[in-house]
Amino acid sequence: MPRLSEVIAALDALWPPSRAEQWDAVGTVCGDPDAEVTRVLFAVDPVQEIADEAVKLGVDLIITHHPLYLRGTTTVEAGTFKGRVVHTLIKNDIALHVAHTNADTADPGVSDALAGALDLRITGPLVPDPTDPEGRRGLGRICELDHPETLREFAARAAAWLPPTAQGIRVAGDPDMPVRRIAVSGGSGDSLFEQVRAAGVDVFLTADLRHHPVSEARETSRPLALVDAAHWATEWPWCEQAAAQLDAISERHGWGLRTHVSHTVTDPWTAHAPSVTPPSISGAPN
């Protein structure tokens, strides 16, 4: 069985910490470098539900997309929810490793997994990494459908193929407009509207869209069509992709690792109450 340090070295080759944003907190949060690793759990969020799931599965390592301590801390006291996570992990000899913005821009990265979940053909990154001579790394992805479909149909595709959440899928734009060229970005994406518009796509699928940026994007001379999914749902497909990558590494090295992907929904929104007279996808009242 490999040691934790060996597995982390392989993960850092997939998602080099040097490619993370300066504000980010990636890498190993806790764990003994000399400890053996036999089971690995992938998840989006390092919350208590995931720590408890790891204990039940008997895993030695959790790999999450989101950091546990993004802005640092002065305590890991177990009375705090993050401190409780740390105590649970250490008591059960479970390591925690984070791949965040370094996984967003990787090849393949978070948006590749999102595009794959929607069965989209990727043509390149939305915001290319200037250090990649092959032009494959970068933030977001530009994609195409093999056959055009309406915005209504594309939204239904996202609703059917992404993991279900309380939010569901929100749409801004004419539901009957044809779409074929698409930009996607896992996680919060309304800071990318300028790049999306420059890419000349028909629709942008991302998460965490806010009122004012969306309103401004819709009021321009060339309004953007937007599809807004839950943050967790747009990033969960990466867990399956990352697990497959580690499986391939394990097979090459003869490690015999067993990987698991958590299906626990850790999206913080738990329910959705529709309006009394909700608009249909066509904009007409029911």
C-alpha positions in Angstrom: 0.0 0.0 0.0 1.3 3.5 -0.7 2.1 6.0 2.0 0.1 9.2 2.2 3.1 11.2 0.9 3.2 9.1 -2.2 -0.5 9.6 -3.0 -0.2 13.4 -2.3 2.8 13.6 -4.7 0.6 12.0 -7.4 -2.3 14.4 -6.6 0.0 17.4 -6.8 1.1 16.2 -10.3 -2.5 16.2 -11.3 -3.3 19.6 -9.7 -0.1 21.5 -8.9 -0.5 23.7 -5.9 1.5 26.4 -7.7 -1.4 26.8 -10.1 -3.9 27.8 -7.4 -4.9 31.4 -7.0 -2.9 33.3 -4.4 -5.9 33.7 -2.2 -6.7 30.0 -2.2 -5.8 27.4 0.4 -5.0 24.1 -1.2 -3.0 21.0 -0.2 -3.0 18.7 2.7 -4.9 19.9 5.8 -4.1 17.0 8.1 -2.6 13.6 7.9 0.6 11.6 8.7 2.9 11.5 5.6 4.1 8.0 6.6 0.6 6.6 7.1 -0.6 3.9 4.6 -3.6 4.7 2.3 -6.0 2.0 1.2 -9.3 3.8 0.7 -10.0 7.3 -0.6 -13.2 9.4 -0.5 -13.9 12.2 -2.9 -16.4 15.0 -2.1 -17.1 18.6 -2.8 -17.3 20.0 0.8 -15.2 19.1 3.9 -18.2 19.2 6.2 -19.1 17.0 9.2 -21.4 14.8 7.1 -18.5 13.9 4.8 -16.1 13.3 7.8 -18.7 10.9 9.3 -19.2 9.2 6.0 -15.4 8.7 5.8 -15.4 7.1 9.2 -18.2 4.7 8.3 -16.4 3.7 5.1 -13.1 3.3 6.8 -11.2 5.6 4.4 -7.7 6.9 5.1 -7.9 10.0 2.9 -10.6 12.5 1.9 -10.1 14.6 -1.1 -12.4 17.6 -1.4 -12.7 20.5 -3.9 -13.5 23.2 -1.3 -11.0 24.1 1.4 -11.8 23.6 5.0 -9.9 26.7 6.2 -9.9 29.2 3.3 -9.1 32.3 5.4 -7.0 30.7 8.2 -8.0 30.2 11.9 -6.6 30.6 15.4 -8.3 27.5 16.8 -9.4 23.9 16.0 -11.4 23.7 19.2 -14.0 20.9 18.7 -16.9 23.3 19.7 -16.6 24.9 16.3 -17.9 23.0 13.3 -14.5 23.1 11.5 -12.7 22.2 14.6 -15.0 19.2 15.0 -14.2 18.1 11.5 -10.5 18.2 12.3 -11.0 16.3 15.6 -13.0 13.6 13.8 -10.4 13.2 11.1 -7.4 13.0 13.4 -9.1 10.7 15.9 -9.8 8.3 13.1 -6.5 8.6 11.3 -8.1 10.2 8.2 -6.1 12.7 6.1 -7.7 15.6 4.2 -6.4 17.0 1.0 -7.9 19.9 -1.0 -7.7 20.7 -4.7 -9.6 23.9 -5.4 -8.6 26.5 -8.0 -5.7 24.3 -9.1 -8.3 21.7 -10.1 -10.5 24.4 -11.7 -7.9 25.2 -14.4 -6.4 21.7 -14.8 -6.6 19.6 -17.9 -8.9 17.9 -17.3 -10.5 20.1 -14.7 -13.7 20.9 -13.0 -15.3 22.4 -16.0 -14.3 19.5 -18.2 -16.2 17.3 -15.8 -19.2 19.6 -15.9 -19.2 19.6 -19.7 -18.9 15.8 -19.7 -21.9 15.5 -17.4 -24.0 17.5 -19.9 -22.6 15.5 -22.9 -21.1 18.7 -24.5 -18.2 18.6 -26.9 -15.3 20.8 -25.6 -13.5 23.0 -28.0 -11.2 24.8 -25.6 -10.9 26.8 -22.3 -13.0 29.9 -21.8 -10.0 31.8 -20.1 -6.8 30.1 -21.4 -3.9 29.6 -19.0 -1.1 31.6 -20.7 1.5 29.2 -19.3 0.1 26.3 -21.2 1.6 26.0 -24.7 -1.0 23.5 -25.7 -3.9 25.8 -24.9 -5.8 23.2 -23.0 -5.7 24.5 -19.4 -7.6 27.4 -18.1 -10.8 28.5 -16.4 -14.2 27.4 -17.8 -14.7 25.6 -21.1 -16.2 26.5 -24.5 -18.4 23.7 -25.8 -20.7 22.8 -28.6 -23.8 20.6 -29.0 -23.8 18.2 -32.0 -27.3 19.5 -32.8 -28.9 22.8 -31.9 -31.6 22.9 -29.2 -33.7 25.6 -27.6 -32.7 27.3 -24.4 -35.7 25.5 -22.8 -34.3 22.2 -24.0 -30.8 22.9 -22.8 -32.1 24.0 -19.4 -34.1 20.7 -19.2 -30.8 18.8 -20.1 -29.1 20.5 -17.2 -31.9 19.7 -14.8 -32.0 16.1 -15.9 -28.3 15.4 -16.0 -26.8 17.4 -13.1 -27.3 16.1 -9.5 -30.6 17.3 -8.2 -30.7 20.1 -5.6 -33.3 22.2 -3.9 -32.5 25.2 -6.2 -33.0 23.3 -9.5 -32.1 25.3 -12.6 -32.8 29.0 -13.3 -32.9 30.5 -16.7 -32.4 34.1 -18.1 -33.3 34.5 -21.8 -35.8 33.7 -24.5 -36.6 30.0 -23.9 -37.2 29.5 -27.6 -33.9 30.8 -28.8 -31.6 28.2 -30.4 -28.4 27.4 -28.7 -25.4 25.4 -29.9 -22.2 27.1 -28.7 -22.0 27.1 -24.9 -19.7 28.3 -22.2 -19.6 26.4 -18.8 -17.8 27.1 -15.6 -18.2 25.1 -12.5 -18.8 27.1 -9.3 -19.4 30.9 -9.2 -19.1 32.4 -12.7 -20.6 35.8 -12.9 -17.1 37.4 -12.8 -16.6 35.8 -16.3 -19.3 37.6 -18.2 -16.8 39.7 -20.2 -14.9 36.7 -21.3 -18.2 34.8 -22.1 -19.4 37.7 -24.3 -16.1 37.8 -26.1 -16.3 34.1 -26.8 -19.5 34.6 -28.8 -21.4 31.8 -27.2 -25.2 31.4 -27.2 -25.5 30.5 -23.5 -23.4 30.4 -20.3 -24.1 27.7 -17.7 -22.5 28.3 -14.2 -23.6 28.9 -10.6 -24.2 31.5 -7.9 -25.5 34.2 -10.4 -26.3 37.4 -8.6 -29.1 39.9 -9.5 -27.1 42.9 -10.5 -24.5 41.2 -12.8 -27.3 39.2 -14.4 -29.5 42.3 -14.9 -26.6 44.1 -16.5 -25.7 41.1 -18.7 -29.3 40.9 -19.9 -29.6 44.7 -20.7 -26.6 44.9 -23.0 -27.0 45.3 -26.8 -26.2 41.5 -27.1 -27.9 40.0 -24.1 -26.4 36.8 -22.6 -28.6 33.8 -22.2 -27.8 32.3 -18.8 -28.4 29.0 -17.0 -27.8 29.1 -13.3 -27.4 25.7 -11.4 -26.5 25.1 -7.8 -22.8 25.6 -7.0 -22.5 22.1 -5.5 -24.2 20.5 -8.5 -21.8 22.1 -11.0 -18.7 20.9 -9.2 -19.8 17.4 -8.0 -19.1 15.8 -11.5 -15.4 16.6 -10.8 -15.4 14.1 -7.9 -16.1 11.2 -10.3 -13.5 12.5 -12.8 -10.9 12.9 -10.1 -11.6 9.4 -8.7 -11.1 7.9 -12.1 -7.8 9.8 -12.4 -6.6 8.4 -9.1 -7.8 4.9 -10.1 -5.6 5.1 -13.2 -2.6 6.1 -11.1 -3.2 3.4 -8.6 -3.4 0.8 -11.3 -0.2 2.0 -12.9 1.7 1.8 -9.6 0.0 -1.4 -8.4 -1.3 0.4 -5.3 -4.7 -1.3 -5.1 -6.5 1.8 -3.8 -10.2 1.7 -3.4 -11.9 5.0 -4.3 -15.3 6.2 -3.3 -17.3 9.2 -4.5 -19.7 10.7 -1.9 -23.3 11.1 -3.1 -24.2 13.0 0.0 -25.8 16.3 -1.1 -23.8 19.0 0.8 -25.4 21.9 -1.0 -26.5 24.2 1.8 -30.0 24.9 0.4 -32.4 22.2 1.6 -35.8 23.1 0.2 -37.5 25.2 -2.6 -40.9 26.8 -2.3 -42.2 27.8 -5.8 -44.2 31.0 -6.2 -47.9 30.8 -5.9 -48.3 31.4 -9.7 -44.8 30.4 -11.0 -43.9 31.4 -14.5 -43.5 28.6 -17.0 -40.3 28.2 -19.0 -42.0 30.2 -21.7 -42.6 33.1 -19.3 -46.4 32.7 -19.4 -48.3 32.1 -16.1 -49.6 28.6 -15.5 
